[in-house]
């Protein structure tokens, strides 16, 4: 908890951030600007702006916290394990490039309708809405943790104030606002991250930090393998990422995805060194190691760390609101077999408000932010064959369902702690999670292929 003498300064910083983002956020007056991020003349976002947007939108507040927590627990192995999720961005870019250039896809939902049927697109939409719902509370909770302890009014008040500030400027311009503010947020994040690392790195030296940790299955390598398996499916249930894959020219999009993925990997791994520093300092493990390290350095570093979290959470939350509005305002009518109407923007605006209110309920109740990544990533493992093996399919609804729903079932077993012990690979903390992802993915791929083999059987 920060000292009372500095409380007004910290709350003022949060208000200043919201005001600044509102001032620089452009207004979207057309559906293409609001849902596709174009300017008023219909021009798409520049390659530089889109790279910054993808990069910072995937630097979630929970991500930098988890990276530091895992660095504290496993050394650089933990940092590498979490940074590996950023390989999802190039994977998404390559797949979306292929879908657009070879199959004429204009979006994932229309593609699913044409290749796997309307019911498949409905199931997919439900999955991404759950994902977006989780993005609200898991990011606002991280910001709240810098103002108080979970359940206390400073924690809840800061989280809600941050939500309101982000919602305010998101309503102004949808995806156009999100991309414009993302550029500023990306620059701020890199500058503040450099300042934090400048404080941390000299304490032990880069060599000692990079030697911390053991490359053993039970020392974090199991989580690294989980991440490498999940990057095959994880990006496709995140419209914050995939929506940006359809708003610019194909080759430009692919370049931005690759650059953003590399930049994200480097920054997340670099931030995990904050946790490695805590490990070497002997600080007690916890669920907010960045805050613990910052408090040990004093008030100014704590303010810098708070700034990182607000910028990271804001960039993700405004993108989440933009994706939610597009999913309900534009894509929901497609699922009903009709084109979006003239009230699409208005529907999108009210959807943002609803998710801002309801999405904070888990934050108020309290839950584990790491589960927002590992469990949801497991439940959508069936999307890997659906998109990676799509060229094998002309039209096969059963391929989608026999891949998607077994993945959901395995993810539910993970969430309930009911995965059979015989599935464990190794003896580490993530042994069961690794087994669930490896065997579960094999089941999903087999389920996807069975209808194709049936369709190609010789006629009698």
Beta strands, then each sheet from edge to edge (+ up, - down):
end
